Amino acid sequence: MSATPPLSDNSSYEQACDQAIAMCDGNLRSTIKALIMANEYLEIELEELQAAIAAGCVPAKRASSNAA
């Protein structure tokens, strides 16, 4: 899991904004729409994971890359 940069370090946020805008060919409206859609997807994913946890479902452990 990656650490969140301190709020005082805006350079990573600025870079992320520039990348998002560039991916939408400089169209700010499209950028905002894409970010809203991504956020909605993540909210749904979170709700599904919370429901699975509440139902007692436990994800299978992934095999370690160091396993022999």
N, C-alpha and C positions, 0 to 999 in steps of 0.2 A: 504494500500500500504506500503510495507516495505521500510525503508530508506536504501540508498546505503551507505556502510561503507566508511569512508575516505580513500583516496588512500594510505595514510601512514600505514593503517592497512591491511597488506597483509595476515594475518592469515586466514581470512574468504575465501580469494581467494585460498590460498594454500589448505585449507580443501575442497573447492569445486572441485579443480583439482584432489585431491586424491580420492574423491568420484566418479567423472566421470571416472577416470582411473580404479578404482575398479569395477564399473558397467560394464566395457568392459573387464573384466578379465586381466587387466594389458596390454592390447594391445593398444599401443599409436595411431597407425593408425586408429583402430576402434573408439577410443575415439574422434579423430579429425573429422572423418567422421560423427559420431553421433552429434557432436556439430555443424558442418556445416549444417546438415539436420535440426536440431532444429532451427537454425538461419533462414534458408530458410522458414520454416513453420511460424515462427513469423513474418517474413517480409511479407509473403502473407496475414497473419491475419491482420497485420497493414494496408496493402493496401486495404483490403476489408472493414475494419472499416472506413478508411478515405473516401472511395468511398460512403459508406452509409451515413456518416455525410455530405458530399458534396451534396448528393441527398436529404438531409433534413430528413433522417430517424433518429429518436431519440429512443434509447433503452427504453423499458418499465422500470419503476422504480421497483426495487425488493421490495417485502413486507418486512417490518422491522420485526425482530424477537421479538421486543418489542410490536408489534401491538396487541391490545386486540380484 
